């Protein structure tokens, strides 16, 4: 007896749910690093370089523009593009997308709030970032708060040329960091070189300028005072003029100073501060007496690359004549 058994063909099993499966923590971390690290590297580099170059200089403004551009592009990549195109650079590269539990897309506002809510993941000592490792729906605290999930997509649904685009973005960020570092080195070297030049110029001209400012003779009082004012900035000139008027109203006598020693306290490309130790004599004939003083003088570079006195503070005053206090 022969038994006839009908043979039924079974269709091959296809994992249709695979493209929509919840993304693993490792994949999500890779996407986040691709999204954030290029911009973060540029921002960190430009912040360091900006703190090393002179405030308000061309180099400083270049750092500010590059830093602002890095922040703006990172926000666009993380928030605007996913809302409009469904992808950020990192998510497209690894093949994941942020959706609601029912699979519908997430709007711009929710994505922005989700990125802000990641602060909760951070302030919880990064526990929120690790929460997907044991959460059944693999959610961070931000996902729970905004009711979102991260799912995988089929490889053929990823944007075309995403690997090439990612390589270009990462390479550009790396080049900007290298260029920023080189710019910082060049700017610091240039600033130091100009500061050294300032030191040399002030060491040569500063003591002579101060001696001329403080030296006068009653016979040529107006000419001496006019010469002294020509060595000052518009800021300090009224102060000096007031002091000169006080001298005129009194009994002017010969006043001569010379610098015996000096030291530069600080120097920058366009300003410097110097401490000076002065000796001299005041009065004439039988009333002549020797005097000493210590002053701290600030210099700034005016129009025509000419150094001018911007401030003069007396540290120790000349001793008064005998019988006066």
C-alpha positions in Angstrom: 0.0 0.0 0.0 1.4 3.2 -1.0 0.6 6.4 1.0 0.5 9.6 -0.9 1.5 12.6 1.1 0.8 16.0 -0.4 3.9 18.2 -0.4 3.1 21.8 0.5 5.6 24.5 -0.4 6.5 27.0 2.3 7.5 30.5 1.5 10.9 31.8 2.8 10.7 33.8 5.9 11.4 37.5 5.5 12.3 39.8 8.4 10.1 42.6 7.4 10.2 44.1 10.9 13.9 44.5 10.8 14.0 47.9 9.2 11.7 49.3 12.0 13.4 47.7 14.9 14.5 49.8 17.8 18.0 51.1 17.4 20.7 49.8 19.7 22.5 52.0 22.1 25.8 51.6 20.2 24.2 52.7 16.9 22.6 55.7 18.6 25.9 56.7 20.2 27.7 56.5 16.9 25.0 58.8 15.3 25.3 61.3 18.1 29.0 61.5 17.9 28.9 62.1 14.1 26.3 64.8 14.6 28.0 66.6 17.5 31.8 65.9 17.5 32.7 67.9 14.3 30.9 71.0 15.5 32.1 70.6 19.1 35.7 70.2 17.9 35.5 73.5 15.9 33.8 75.3 18.8 36.4 74.1 21.3 39.3 75.0 19.0 38.0 78.4 18.2 37.3 79.1 21.9 40.9 78.2 22.9 42.4 80.2 20.0 40.1 83.2 20.7 41.2 83.3 24.3 44.8 83.4 23.2 44.6 86.2 20.6 44.1 89.9 21.4 40.5 90.7 22.3 38.7 92.5 19.4 41.5 91.8 16.9 40.9 90.4 13.4 42.0 87.0 14.6 39.5 87.2 17.5 36.6 88.1 15.2 37.5 85.2 12.9 37.3 82.8 15.9 34.0 84.3 16.9 32.6 83.8 13.3 33.9 80.2 13.1 32.5 79.4 16.5 29.1 80.8 15.8 29.0 79.0 12.4 29.9 75.7 14.1 27.1 76.1 16.7 24.6 77.1 14.0 25.4 74.3 11.6 25.3 71.8 14.5 21.8 73.0 15.5 20.6 72.9 11.9 21.9 69.4 11.5 20.4 68.2 14.8 17.0 69.9 14.6 16.1 71.5 11.3 17.2 68.8 8.8 15.5 65.9 10.8 12.3 67.9 10.9 12.4 68.7 7.1 14.2 65.7 5.7 13.8 63.1 8.4 17.6 62.8 8.9 20.5 64.3 10.6 24.0 63.5 9.3 24.8 61.0 11.9 21.4 59.3 11.8 21.5 59.0 8.1 25.0 57.5 8.2 24.0 54.7 10.6 20.5 54.3 9.3 18.2 55.4 12.2 15.4 58.0 12.6 13.5 59.6 15.4 9.8 58.9 15.3 6.8 58.8 17.6 5.7 55.4 19.0 3.1 55.0 16.2 5.9 55.6 13.6 4.9 59.1 12.5 7.5 61.7 12.0 8.5 64.2 14.7 8.1 67.9 14.1 10.7 70.7 14.5 9.5 71.9 17.9 9.5 68.4 19.4 13.0 67.7 18.1 14.2 71.0 19.5 12.7 70.2 22.9 14.1 66.7 22.7 17.6 68.0 22.3 17.1 70.5 25.2 15.7 67.6 27.3 19.0 65.8 26.8 20.2 68.1 29.6 18.2 65.8 31.9 20.2 62.9 30.6 23.4 64.8 31.4 22.6 66.3 34.8 21.6 62.8 36.0 25.4 61.9 35.9 24.8 60.6 32.4 22.4 57.9 33.6 19.9 59.2 31.1 22.2 58.5 28.2 22.8 55.0 29.4 19.1 54.3 30.1 18.5 52.7 26.6 20.8 49.8 27.7 18.1 48.4 29.9 14.9 50.2 28.9 12.5 47.8 26.8 11.9 50.6 24.3 15.5 51.8 24.4 14.7 55.3 25.4 16.6 58.1 27.1 15.0 60.4 29.6 14.5 62.9 26.8 12.7 60.2 24.7 10.4 59.4 27.7 9.6 63.1 28.2 8.9 63.9 24.6 7.4 60.4 23.7 9.8 59.6 21.0 11.7 56.5 19.8 14.7 55.8 17.6 14.2 53.1 15.0 16.3 51.6 12.2 15.5 52.0 8.6 16.2 49.9 5.6 19.6 50.6 3.9 17.9 51.5 0.6 16.0 54.3 2.4 19.1 56.2 3.5 20.1 59.3 1.5 22.3 58.7 -1.5 25.9 59.5 -1.0 25.7 59.9 2.7 29.1 58.3 3.3 30.8 60.7 1.0 28.9 63.7 2.6 29.9 62.5 6.1 33.5 62.2 5.1 33.5 65.7 3.6 31.9 67.2 6.8 34.3 65.4 9.1 37.3 66.3 7.0 36.2 70.0 6.8 35.8 70.2 10.6 39.3 68.6 11.0 40.8 71.1 8.6 39.1 74.0 10.4 40.6 72.8 13.7 44.1 72.5 12.2 43.7 75.9 10.5 42.5 77.4 13.8 45.4 75.9 15.7 47.9 77.3 13.1 46.1 80.7 13.2 46.4 80.7 17.0 50.1 80.0 16.9 50.7 82.6 14.2 48.6 85.2 16.1 50.3 84.6 19.4 53.8 84.7 17.7 52.8 87.9 15.9 51.5 89.5 19.1 54.6 88.6 21.0 56.8 90.0 18.2 54.9 93.3 18.2 55.0 93.4 22.0 58.8 92.9 21.9 59.0 95.8 19.4 56.9 97.9 21.8 59.3 97.2 24.7 62.3 98.3 22.6 60.6 101.5 21.5 59.4 102.4 24.9 62.7 101.7 26.5 64.3 104.1 24.1 61.7 106.8 23.9 59.7 106.6 27.1 62.2 108.1 29.6 63.0 111.0 27.3 59.3 111.8 26.8 58.6 111.9 30.6 61.7 113.9 31.3 60.6 116.5 28.7 57.1 116.6 30.1 58.3 117.3 33.7 61.1 119.7 32.8 60.4 123.5 32.4 62.1 126.8 32.8 60.3 130.1 33.7 62.0 131.8 30.8 60.5 129.4 28.3 57.5 128.3 30.3 54.8 128.5 27.5 57.0 126.7 25.0 57.9 124.0 27.5 54.3 123.4 28.5 53.2 123.3 24.9 55.9 120.7 24.1 54.8 118.7 27.1 51.1 118.7 26.0 52.1 117.5 22.5 53.5 114.3 24.1 50.1 113.4 25.6 46.8 111.8 24.4 43.5 113.7 24.4 42.6 111.8 27.5 45.5 112.9 29.6 46.1 116.4 28.1 43.4 118.2 30.2 44.9 116.7 33.4 48.4 117.9 32.5 47.0 121.3 31.4 45.3 121.8 34.8 48.6 121.0 36.6 50.5 123.4 34.4 47.9 126.2 35.2 48.6 125.6 38.9 52.3 126.1 38.3 51.7 129.3 36.3 49.6 130.8 39.1 52.3 130.2 41.6 55.9 131.2 41.5 57.5 129.1 38.7 61.1 128.0 39.2 63.4 125.9 37.2 62.2 122.2 37.3 64.5 119.7 35.7 64.2 115.9 35.8 66.1 113.0 34.3 65.4 109.2 34.5 68.0 107.2 36.4 66.3 103.8 36.1 63.2 102.4 34.5 61.4 99.1 34.1 58.6 98.0 31.7 55.6 96.6 33.7 53.6 95.5 30.7 53.7 95.7 26.9 51.2 95.1 24.1 51.4 96.0 20.4 49.6 99.3 21.0 50.2 100.1 24.7 52.7 99.8 27.5 53.2 100.7 31.2 56.6 101.7 32.6 57.9 102.5 36.1 60.5 105.3 36.2 62.8 106.5 38.9 63.6 110.2 38.5 66.2 112.5 39.9 66.5 116.3 39.3 66.7 119.7 40.8 64.2 122.5 41.5 64.9 126.2 41.9 67.9 128.2 41.1 71.0 129.8 42.7 70.9 129.6 46.5 67.4 128.0 46.5 68.3 125.0 44.4 67.5 121.6 45.8 67.8 118.1 44.6 64.6 116.1 44.1 63.6 112.5 43.4 60.3 110.9 42.4 58.9 107.6 41.2 56.2 107.6 38.5 54.1 104.9 36.7 53.5 106.0 33.1 51.0 104.5 30.6 51.8 104.9 26.9 49.5 104.3 23.9 50.3 104.3 20.2 48.5 107.2 18.6 48.0 108.2 14.9 51.0 107.9 12.8 52.4 105.1 14.9 53.6 107.7 17.5 53.8 106.9 21.2 52.0 109.2 23.5 51.6 109.5 27.3 48.1 108.3 28.3 48.5 108.6 32.1 51.0 109.4 34.7 50.7 108.5 38.3 53.1 109.6 41.0 54.1 106.7 43.2 56.5 108.7 45.5 56.5 112.5 45.4 59.5 114.8 45.7 60.5 115.8 49.2 59.2 119.3 50.1 61.6 122.1 50.9 62.8 122.4 54.5 60.2 124.0 56.7 57.3 122.8 54.5 55.1 119.7 54.9 
